[in-house]
């Protein structure tokens, strides 16, 4: 789940560039009282517990859903087709929502009714055996796991799936494991893929066991292997580029038909054995996806709740234009929660070097007004850092007092500027050129001027947004950004965003922060083999990076979906920001 997470945020409509999604339809949210509600929601109710399971936790079948029954067809109303179904080419979260019932991985997440998660062995008997402080990992495959043709899933297939990640046609998937197996970010120079007949020397197989020899200690490697980029692909069924259109399944469903940009049908994989699967229930017989349905049209159809739409669910978060109507007229059919995306505004520390100036920007920032323009509370809960409540170990902290005063305090900011001798400091604010961000630009400009800044605004086309702000020598001081973790531990938040090594052209350290203390803290947390201790270190790092003033916290993103009245147990997948197909059922 992350390529650069920027693509995930764009692909799922989280980016604040879409005026059709982000309209100001909620009321009364610019007061200080709104901040208190944000704190309660973000810090307590939606914080997710993630634990590492045992071998017993890794056995199937998955716990039954009360009242659920097998059978029926579920209809999915999509605007776009899946960009990829080849597991090695999957990085967008919404692709993973389908992949999770098609492509099982060595490890995966068992999601409880309360939203807590347990990392368990999915294809593997457990969550792996770690040696050398995390440089060596060994997994053993369960018995009885089959492909859709009835053949066994083997360790050769697991190895082949990972080795395919090196092929030159696989450019969209995750890159972590490839880098750690070769010790190089330019991993294709070390190994070109399996099609020349050679295997990676850093992977060993024996019987039903596979061992990974990594170039660096990775105590959370078992989390990483839950990413669909590292799912197995059968050696004998690999059609290279063509595999993307109809992948071979080892999960509870298989692709029966797929017409690009029009429709896709998934039916039961009769060779899937629930006794091997601790994660998936798989109650419906069939899923029918229809592509090309705009989110507003999908929401209206689901609100009408007639015919087949009674058995349907929205595949995207419902547009803000329909949120209030849905909550008023179909409250029992709305499911929502925080997603794993965090919205913020980066401060370019290579240009804004004075921490006092950064503090003044943060204190003046009109977060409440911005959230109001983007839909109010349905946009998300006020953020206080960059670590999502869905990441293991999250702790509430509020370095800048934004929860007490989310509207900002230009007067206090002005005093900070004056004390630093920086009154009249020139700030270049970049924004996406669309209807909503044009309004946001005005409230930002007004707040910063009141704080004593000279403000210059620069509009950027949304299609080139990351190309422009990703330049190391970009001419902007403040610009929007967003991030989601690739797996629910702190590494995939802090290392990409704040490691000094990532201050490069088109790098992911968008604030250009170079802080030896931050680098040392990242290194220490990465090396900690006790995951409970590591989680506390990541939580402390959240506060530490926030104190640098490298970014302005905005919101923890909220996702809101709607389903028909004939579906039961429709819930959000905390990892992929959409409904769990493998937990819902059709009512009689």
C-alpha positions as CSV (number, residue, x, y, z in Angstrom):
1,X,0.0,0.0,0.0
2,X,2.3,2.8,-0.8
3,X,4.3,3.7,-3.7
4,X,4.4,7.1,-2.8
5,X,1.3,7.4,-0.7
6,X,0.6,10.6,-2.6
7,X,-0.8,8.5,-5.4
8,X,-3.1,6.7,-2.9
9,X,-4.5,10.0,-1.7
10,X,-5.1,11.2,-5.2
11,X,-6.6,7.9,-6.4
12,X,-9.0,7.7,-3.5
13,X,-10.3,11.3,-3.8
14,X,-8.6,12.4,-0.6
15,X,-6.7,15.3,-2.2
16,X,-8.3,18.6,-1.6
17,X,-8.4,19.3,-5.3
18,X,-11.8,17.9,-6.0
19,X,-14.5,20.5,-5.7
20,X,-17.2,17.8,-6.4
21,X,-16.1,15.9,-3.3
22,X,-15.1,18.8,-1.0
23,X,-18.0,21.2,-0.8
24,X,-18.9,23.3,2.2
25,X,-22.1,21.6,3.4
26,X,-21.6,21.2,7.1
27,X,-22.4,24.0,9.5
28,X,-20.9,25.6,12.6
29,X,-17.5,24.2,12.9
30,X,-15.2,27.3,13.3
31,X,-15.4,27.6,17.1
32,X,-13.0,26.5,19.7
33,X,-15.5,23.9,20.8
34,X,-15.1,22.0,17.6
35,X,-11.5,21.3,18.6
36,X,-12.5,19.5,21.7
37,X,-14.6,17.1,19.7
38,X,-11.7,16.5,17.3
39,X,-9.5,15.6,20.2
40,X,-11.9,13.1,21.6
41,X,-12.5,11.4,18.3
42,X,-8.9,11.4,17.1
43,X,-7.1,10.5,20.3
44,X,-9.5,7.9,21.8
45,X,-12.4,6.5,19.9
46,X,-10.7,5.8,16.6
47,X,-7.3,4.8,17.8
48,X,-6.6,1.3,16.5
49,X,-4.9,-1.5,18.5
50,X,-2.6,-3.7,16.4
51,X,-1.0,-6.8,18.0
52,X,1.1,-9.6,16.7
53,X,-0.8,-12.9,16.8
54,X,0.3,-16.4,17.7
55,X,0.2,-19.7,15.7
56,X,-3.2,-20.3,17.3
57,X,-4.5,-16.9,16.1
58,X,-3.3,-17.9,12.6
59,X,-5.5,-21.0,12.3
60,X,-8.9,-20.9,10.5
61,X,-11.7,-20.6,10.0
62,X,-12.3,-16.9,10.7
63,X,-14.8,-16.2,13.6
64,X,-18.4,-16.3,12.3
65,X,-20.3,-13.0,12.0
66,X,-23.5,-13.2,14.1
67,X,-26.6,-13.6,12.0
68,X,-24.7,-14.0,8.7
69,X,-25.6,-16.6,6.1
70,X,-24.0,-17.7,2.8
71,X,-25.3,-16.9,-0.6
72,X,-26.5,-14.0,-2.8
73,X,-25.0,-11.4,-5.0
74,X,-23.5,-8.1,-4.0
75,X,-23.3,-5.2,-6.4
76,X,-20.5,-2.6,-6.3
77,X,-21.0,0.8,-7.8
78,X,-17.6,2.1,-9.0
79,X,-16.5,5.2,-10.9
80,X,-13.3,3.7,-12.2
81,X,-12.0,0.2,-13.0
82,X,-9.2,-1.3,-10.9
83,X,-5.9,0.1,-12.2
84,X,-4.2,-3.3,-11.4
85,X,-5.1,-6.7,-10.2
86,X,-1.7,-8.3,-10.7
87,X,-0.7,-8.4,-7.0
88,X,2.9,-7.3,-7.8
89,X,1.5,-4.1,-9.4
90,X,-0.9,-3.3,-6.5
91,X,-0.2,-0.2,-4.4
92,X,-3.5,1.7,-4.4
93,X,-5.7,0.9,-1.4
94,X,-8.8,0.4,-3.5
95,X,-7.1,-2.2,-5.6
96,X,-6.2,-4.0,-2.4
97,X,-9.9,-4.1,-1.4
98,X,-10.4,-6.5,-4.3
99,X,-7.0,-8.2,-4.1
100,X,-7.6,-9.3,-0.5
101,X,-10.2,-11.8,-1.6
102,X,-8.1,-12.9,-4.6
103,X,-4.5,-13.0,-3.4
104,X,-3.6,-14.2,0.0
105,X,-0.2,-13.1,1.5
106,X,2.2,-14.7,3.9
107,X,0.8,-12.6,6.7
108,X,-2.4,-10.5,7.0
109,X,-4.7,-8.7,9.4
110,X,-7.5,-10.3,11.4
111,X,-9.9,-7.5,12.0
112,X,-12.2,-7.8,15.1
113,X,-15.7,-6.3,15.4
114,X,-14.3,-3.4,17.4
115,X,-11.8,-2.5,14.6
116,X,-8.7,-3.8,16.5
117,X,-6.3,-5.8,14.3
118,X,-4.1,-8.8,14.9
119,X,-1.2,-9.6,12.5
120,X,-1.5,-13.3,11.8
121,X,-0.2,-15.9,9.4
122,X,-2.4,-16.0,6.3
123,X,-0.6,-18.4,4.0
124,X,2.0,-18.9,6.7
125,X,1.5,-21.0,9.9
126,X,2.4,-18.0,12.0
127,X,3.8,-14.5,11.7
128,X,7.4,-15.8,11.1
129,X,10.5,-16.5,13.0
130,X,13.0,-13.7,13.3
131,X,16.8,-14.1,13.8
132,X,19.8,-11.7,13.7
133,X,17.6,-8.9,15.2
134,X,15.5,-9.0,12.1
135,X,17.9,-9.6,9.3
136,X,16.7,-13.2,8.8
137,X,13.1,-14.2,8.6
138,X,11.6,-17.7,8.1
139,X,8.0,-18.7,7.3
140,X,6.4,-22.0,6.8
141,X,3.4,-22.5,4.5
142,X,0.2,-24.1,5.8
143,X,-1.1,-27.3,4.4
144,X,-4.2,-27.3,2.1
145,X,-3.9,-24.0,0.4
146,X,-4.8,-24.2,-3.3
147,X,-4.9,-22.2,-6.4
148,X,-8.2,-21.9,-8.3
149,X,-7.4,-24.9,-10.4
150,X,-6.8,-27.1,-7.3
151,X,-3.0,-27.1,-7.5
152,X,-1.0,-26.4,-4.3
153,X,0.4,-23.0,-3.4
154,X,4.1,-23.6,-3.0
155,X,7.1,-21.8,-1.6
156,X,8.3,-21.6,-5.2
157,X,5.1,-19.5,-6.0
158,X,5.8,-17.3,-3.0
159,X,9.4,-16.7,-4.1
160,X,8.2,-16.2,-7.7
161,X,5.8,-13.4,-6.6
162,X,8.6,-11.5,-4.9
163,X,11.1,-12.1,-7.7
164,X,8.5,-10.8,-10.2
165,X,8.7,-7.4,-8.3
166,X,12.1,-6.9,-10.0
167,X,10.8,-7.3,-13.5
168,X,10.9,-4.2,-15.7
169,X,7.2,-4.2,-16.3
170,X,6.4,-4.0,-12.6
171,X,6.7,-0.3,-11.9
172,X,3.7,0.4,-9.7
173,X,4.2,-1.8,-6.6
174,X,6.0,-1.5,-3.3
175,X,9.7,-1.3,-3.3
176,X,10.7,-2.1,0.3
177,X,11.5,-5.8,0.1
178,X,13.4,-5.5,-3.1
179,X,15.7,-2.9,-1.5
180,X,16.3,-5.0,1.6
181,X,16.9,-8.2,-0.4
182,X,19.6,-6.6,-2.5
183,X,20.8,-3.8,-0.2
184,X,20.3,-1.2,-3.0
185,X,17.6,1.3,-3.9
186,X,18.6,0.5,-7.5
187,X,17.6,-3.1,-7.0
188,X,17.1,-4.0,-10.6
189,X,20.8,-3.5,-11.2
190,X,21.4,-6.3,-8.8
191,X,18.7,-8.7,-10.0
192,X,16.6,-8.3,-13.2
193,X,13.8,-10.7,-12.2
194,X,13.1,-14.4,-12.5
195,X,12.5,-14.7,-16.3
196,X,16.2,-15.4,-17.1
197,X,16.0,-18.5,-15.0
198,X,17.9,-17.3,-11.9
199,X,16.7,-16.8,-8.4
200,X,17.6,-14.3,-5.7
201,X,20.5,-15.6,-3.6
202,X,18.9,-13.8,-0.6
203,X,15.8,-16.1,-0.6
204,X,16.1,-19.7,0.4
205,X,13.4,-22.4,0.0
206,X,13.2,-25.9,1.4
207,X,10.1,-28.0,1.5
208,X,7.3,-25.7,2.7
209,X,9.7,-23.2,4.3
210,X,11.0,-19.9,2.8
211,X,13.8,-17.8,4.4
212,X,14.6,-14.2,3.7
213,X,18.1,-12.8,4.2
214,X,17.9,-9.0,4.4
215,X,20.6,-6.5,4.1
216,X,19.5,-4.7,7.2
217,X,17.6,-5.5,10.4
218,X,13.8,-5.3,9.8
219,X,12.0,-6.3,13.0
220,X,8.7,-5.4,11.4
221,X,9.3,-7.4,8.2
222,X,6.3,-9.6,9.0
223,X,4.0,-6.5,8.7
224,X,5.5,-5.6,5.3
225,X,4.8,-9.1,3.9
226,X,1.0,-8.4,4.3
227,X,1.2,-6.0,1.4
228,X,-0.3,-7.4,-1.8
229,X,2.8,-6.5,-3.8
230,X,4.4,-9.5,-2.1
231,X,1.6,-12.1,-2.7
232,X,2.5,-15.3,-4.5
233,X,2.1,-15.7,-8.2
234,X,2.0,-19.3,-9.6
235,X,5.1,-20.0,-11.6
236,X,3.2,-22.1,-14.2
237,X,0.4,-19.5,-14.7
238,X,2.5,-16.4,-15.0
239,X,1.6,-14.5,-18.2
240,X,3.8,-11.5,-17.3
241,X,2.0,-8.3,-18.4
242,X,-1.2,-10.1,-19.3
243,X,-1.5,-11.5,-15.8
244,X,-2.9,-8.1,-14.7
245,X,-6.2,-8.7,-16.5
246,X,-7.0,-12.1,-14.9
247,X,-4.8,-13.1,-12.0
248,X,-4.9,-16.6,-10.6
249,X,-6.7,-16.7,-7.2
250,X,-5.8,-18.5,-4.0
251,X,-8.4,-16.6,-2.0
252,X,-12.1,-17.2,-1.6
253,X,-13.1,-15.7,-4.9
254,X,-11.8,-15.7,-8.5
255,X,-12.3,-13.4,-11.4
256,X,-15.0,-14.9,-13.7
257,X,-15.1,-12.1,-16.2
258,X,-13.6,-8.6,-16.6
259,X,-14.4,-6.1,-19.3
260,X,-12.1,-3.1,-18.9
261,X,-13.8,0.1,-17.7
262,X,-17.2,-1.6,-17.8
263,X,-17.6,-4.5,-15.4
264,X,-16.1,-7.3,-13.4
265,X,-17.6,-10.4,-11.8
266,X,-16.0,-12.4,-9.0
267,X,-17.4,-15.8,-8.0
268,X,-16.4,-18.4,-5.5
269,X,-13.1,-20.2,-5.7
270,X,-14.2,-23.7,-4.9
271,X,-10.7,-24.7,-3.9
272,X,-10.4,-22.1,-1.1
273,X,-10.5,-23.9,2.3
274,X,-11.9,-21.7,5.1
275,X,-10.1,-24.0,7.6
276,X,-6.8,-22.5,6.4
277,X,-8.0,-18.9,6.6
278,X,-8.2,-16.9,9.9
279,X,-9.1,-13.7,8.2
280,X,-11.9,-14.1,5.6
281,X,-15.5,-15.3,6.0
282,X,-16.7,-15.0,2.3
283,X,-20.5,-15.2,2.7
284,X,-21.8,-13.9,-0.7
285,X,-21.6,-16.2,-3.8
286,X,-20.9,-13.5,-6.2
287,X,-19.7,-9.9,-6.6
288,X,-20.7,-7.8,-9.6
289,X,-18.8,-4.5,-10.2
290,X,-20.1,-1.9,-12.6
291,X,-17.6,0.8,-13.6
292,X,-18.3,4.3,-14.9
293,X,-20.8,5.3,-12.2
294,X,-20.1,8.7,-10.8
295,X,-20.0,9.0,-7.0
296,X,-22.9,11.4,-6.8
297,X,-25.0,9.1,-9.0
298,X,-24.0,6.1,-6.9
299,X,-25.0,7.9,-3.7
300,X,-28.4,8.8,-5.1
301,X,-29.1,5.3,-6.2
302,X,-28.1,3.9,-2.8
303,X,-30.3,6.5,-1.1
304,X,-33.3,5.4,-3.2
305,X,-32.6,1.8,-2.2
306,X,-34.6,0.0,-4.8
307,X,-34.1,-3.1,-6.9
308,X,-30.6,-4.5,-7.1
309,X,-29.3,-1.4,-5.4
310,X,-30.7,-2.8,-2.1
311,X,-27.8,-5.3,-2.4
312,X,-25.2,-2.6,-3.4
313,X,-22.4,-0.7,-1.7
314,X,-20.5,2.4,-2.7
315,X,-16.9,1.8,-3.6
316,X,-15.8,5.4,-3.0
317,X,-16.5,7.7,-0.1
318,X,-19.8,9.4,-0.7
319,X,-19.6,13.0,-1.9
320,X,-20.0,15.7,0.7
321,X,-23.1,17.0,-1.2
322,X,-24.9,13.9,0.0
323,X,-23.4,13.3,3.5
324,X,-26.1,15.2,5.5
325,X,-28.9,13.6,3.4
326,X,-27.5,10.2,3.9
327,X,-27.1,10.6,7.7
328,X,-30.7,12.0,7.9
329,X,-32.4,9.5,5.6
330,X,-30.3,6.4,5.8
331,X,-28.4,6.6,9.0
332,X,-28.5,2.8,9.6
333,X,-26.9,2.3,6.1
334,X,-24.0,4.7,6.5
335,X,-20.7,3.3,7.7
336,X,-17.8,5.6,8.4
337,X,-14.6,5.9,10.3
338,X,-11.2,7.5,10.2
339,X,-9.2,6.3,7.2
340,X,-5.4,6.0,7.5
341,X,-4.7,9.2,5.6
342,X,-3.4,12.2,7.4
343,X,-3.7,15.7,5.8
344,X,-1.2,18.4,6.6
345,X,0.5,21.5,5.1
346,X,4.3,21.1,4.7
347,X,6.6,24.0,5.6
348,X,9.7,24.1,3.4
349,X,12.4,24.1,5.9
350,X,15.1,24.7,3.3
351,X,13.5,28.1,2.7
352,X,11.9,28.8,6.1
353,X,14.9,28.1,8.2
354,X,13.9,30.1,11.3
355,X,11.8,27.9,13.7
356,X,10.1,30.9,15.1
357,X,8.7,31.8,11.7
358,X,7.5,28.2,11.3
359,X,5.8,28.4,14.8
360,X,4.1,31.7,13.8
361,X,2.8,30.0,10.6
362,X,1.4,27.1,12.7
363,X,-0.2,29.3,15.3
364,X,-1.9,31.5,12.8
365,X,-3.1,28.7,10.5
366,X,-6.9,28.7,10.1
367,X,-7.4,24.9,10.4
368,X,-11.1,25.1,11.4
369,X,-12.0,27.4,8.6
370,X,-10.2,25.1,6.1
371,X,-12.0,22.1,7.4
372,X,-15.3,23.9,7.1
373,X,-14.7,24.6,3.5
374,X,-14.0,21.0,2.9
375,X,-17.1,19.6,4.5
376,X,-16.7,20.1,8.2
377,X,-16.6,17.2,10.6
378,X,-17.1,14.7,7.8
379,X,-13.8,15.8,6.3
380,X,-12.0,14.4,9.4
381,X,-10.9,14.9,13.0
382,X,-8.4,17.6,13.8
383,X,-4.9,16.2,13.6
384,X,-2.1,17.1,16.0
385,X,0.8,15.2,14.4
386,X,1.6,13.1,11.3
387,X,1.0,9.7,12.8
388,X,-2.5,8.4,12.2
389,X,-4.6,6.9,15.1
390,X,-4.7,3.8,12.9
391,X,-0.9,3.3,13.3
392,X,0.2,1.0,16.1
393,X,1.3,2.9,19.2
394,X,-0.5,6.2,18.4
395,X,-0.6,8.5,21.4
396,X,-2.5,11.8,21.7
397,X,-0.3,14.9,21.8
398,X,-1.0,18.5,21.0
399,X,2.3,20.4,20.8
400,X,0.8,23.5,19.3
401,X,-2.5,23.7,21.2
402,X,-4.5,23.3,18.0
403,X,-7.2,21.3,19.6
404,X,-8.0,24.1,22.0
405,X,-8.0,26.6,19.2
406,X,-8.3,25.1,15.8
407,X,-9.4,28.4,14.3
408,X,-5.8,29.7,14.8
409,X,-4.5,32.7,16.7
410,X,-3.0,35.4,14.4
411,X,-2.4,37.7,17.4
412,X,-0.3,35.2,19.2
413,X,1.5,34.4,15.9
414,X,2.2,38.1,15.4
415,X,3.9,38.3,18.8
416,X,6.1,35.3,17.9
417,X,7.2,37.0,14.7
418,X,7.8,40.3,16.4
419,X,9.9,38.7,19.2
420,X,12.0,37.0,16.5
421,X,12.4,40.2,14.6
422,X,10.7,38.7,11.6
423,X,7.7,41.0,11.1
424,X,6.7,41.3,7.5
425,X,8.3,38.0,6.6
426,X,7.4,37.0,3.0
427,X,5.6,33.7,2.7
428,X,4.9,32.0,-0.6
429,X,1.8,29.8,-0.3
430,X,1.2,27.3,-3.1
431,X,-2.3,25.9,-3.7
432,X,-4.2,23.7,-6.1
433,X,-6.2,25.5,-8.7
434,X,-9.7,24.5,-8.1
435,X,-12.9,26.0,-6.6
436,X,-12.5,24.9,-3.0
437,X,-8.8,25.6,-2.8
438,X,-9.4,29.1,-4.2
439,X,-11.6,29.7,-1.1
440,X,-9.0,28.2,1.2
441,X,-6.3,30.4,-0.3
442,X,-8.4,33.5,0.8
443,X,-8.8,32.4,4.5
444,X,-5.1,31.4,4.6
445,X,-4.0,34.7,3.1
446,X,-6.2,36.7,5.6
447,X,-5.0,34.8,8.6
448,X,-1.3,35.1,7.7
449,X,-1.6,38.8,6.9
450,X,-3.2,39.4,10.3
451,X,-0.2,37.6,11.9
452,X,2.1,40.1,10.2
453,X,3.3,38.1,7.2
454,X,3.6,39.4,3.7
455,X,1.8,36.7,1.6
456,X,2.3,35.7,-2.0
457,X,0.0,33.0,-3.4
458,X,0.9,30.7,-6.3
459,X,-1.7,28.4,-8.0
460,X,-0.6,25.0,-9.4
461,X,-2.6,22.7,-11.7
462,X,-3.6,19.6,-9.7
463,X,-2.3,17.3,-12.4
464,X,1.3,18.6,-11.8
465,X,1.0,19.2,-8.1
466,X,3.5,16.6,-6.9
467,X,5.8,17.2,-9.8
468,X,6.1,20.9,-8.7
469,X,6.3,20.6,-4.9
470,X,8.5,17.5,-5.3
471,X,11.3,19.6,-6.7
472,X,14.1,20.2,-4.3
473,X,14.5,23.8,-5.3
474,X,10.7,24.5,-5.5
475,X,9.9,28.2,-4.8
476,X,7.2,27.6,-2.2
477,X,7.2,28.0,1.5
478,X,4.0,26.2,2.5
479,X,2.0,23.6,0.5
480,X,-0.6,20.9,1.1
481,X,0.3,17.3,1.4
482,X,-1.0,14.0,2.7
483,X,0.3,10.6,3.8
484,X,-0.9,7.1,4.8
485,X,1.2,4.4,6.3
486,X,2.1,1.4,4.1
487,X,1.7,-0.9,7.1
488,X,0.4,0.1,10.6
489,X,3.8,0.8,12.2
490,X,5.7,4.0,12.4
491,X,8.5,3.2,9.9
492,X,6.5,3.8,6.8
493,X,5.4,7.2,8.2
494,X,8.6,8.7,9.6
495,X,11.4,7.2,7.4
496,X,10.0,8.4,4.1
497,X,8.8,11.8,5.4
498,X,11.6,12.9,7.7
499,X,14.8,10.9,7.0
500,X,17.5,13.3,5.8
501,X,18.4,10.8,3.0
502,X,15.1,11.5,1.4
503,X,15.7,15.2,0.9
504,X,16.3,14.8,-2.8
505,X,14.6,15.8,-6.0
506,X,11.1,14.2,-6.0
507,X,11.9,12.7,-2.7
508,X,9.2,12.1,-0.1
509,X,10.7,14.4,2.6
510,X,8.5,17.2,1.4
511,X,9.5,19.5,4.3
512,X,13.2,19.1,3.4
513,X,13.8,18.5,7.1
514,X,17.4,17.6,8.0
515,X,17.7,16.9,11.7
516,X,20.4,14.6,13.1
517,X,18.3,13.9,16.2
518,X,15.3,12.9,14.0
519,X,17.5,10.6,11.9
520,X,18.9,9.0,15.1
521,X,15.4,8.5,16.5
522,X,14.2,6.9,13.2
523,X,17.2,4.6,13.2
524,X,16.7,3.6,16.9
525,X,13.0,2.8,16.5
526,X,13.7,0.9,13.3
527,X,16.2,-1.4,15.0
528,X,14.1,-2.1,18.1
529,X,13.0,-5.7,18.0
530,X,10.4,-5.4,20.8
531,X,7.4,-4.1,18.8
532,X,5.7,-2.7,21.9
533,X,8.8,-0.7,22.7
534,X,9.2,0.3,19.1
535,X,5.6,1.6,18.9
536,X,6.3,3.8,21.9
537,X,9.4,5.2,20.2
538,X,7.4,6.0,17.1
539,X,4.7,7.7,19.1
540,X,7.5,9.8,20.8
541,X,8.9,10.6,17.4
542,X,5.5,11.9,16.3
543,X,5.8,14.6,19.0
544,X,9.4,15.2,18.2
545,X,8.9,15.9,14.4
546,X,5.8,18.0,15.2
547,X,8.0,20.2,17.5
548,X,10.3,20.9,14.6
549,X,7.6,22.9,12.9
550,X,8.2,21.1,9.7
551,X,4.5,20.8,9.0
552,X,1.1,22.1,10.0
553,X,-1.2,19.3,11.2
554,X,-4.6,19.4,9.4
555,X,-7.0,16.5,9.8
556,X,-7.1,12.7,10.2
557,X,-9.1,11.8,7.1
558,X,-12.6,10.5,7.6
559,X,-14.2,8.1,5.1
560,X,-18.0,7.8,4.7
561,X,-19.8,5.0,2.7
562,X,-23.3,3.9,2.0
563,X,-24.9,0.5,1.3
564,X,-28.2,-0.9,0.4
565,X,-30.7,-2.2,3.0
566,X,-30.3,-5.9,2.1
567,X,-26.7,-6.1,3.1
568,X,-25.5,-6.9,6.6
569,X,-22.2,-6.3,8.6
570,X,-20.9,-3.8,6.1
571,X,-17.8,-2.4,7.7
572,X,-14.7,-0.5,6.9
573,X,-11.3,-2.1,6.3
574,X,-8.9,-0.1,8.5
575,X,-6.1,-0.8,6.1
576,X,-7.7,0.0,2.8
577,X,-10.3,2.6,3.5
578,X,-13.3,0.8,2.0
579,X,-15.7,-2.0,2.8
580,X,-14.5,-5.5,3.7
581,X,-16.0,-7.7,1.0
582,X,-15.1,-10.8,3.1
583,X,-17.1,-9.8,6.1
584,X,-20.4,-8.6,4.7
585,X,-23.4,-10.8,3.9
586,X,-26.7,-10.7,1.9
587,X,-29.8,-10.6,4.0
588,X,-32.7,-13.0,3.1
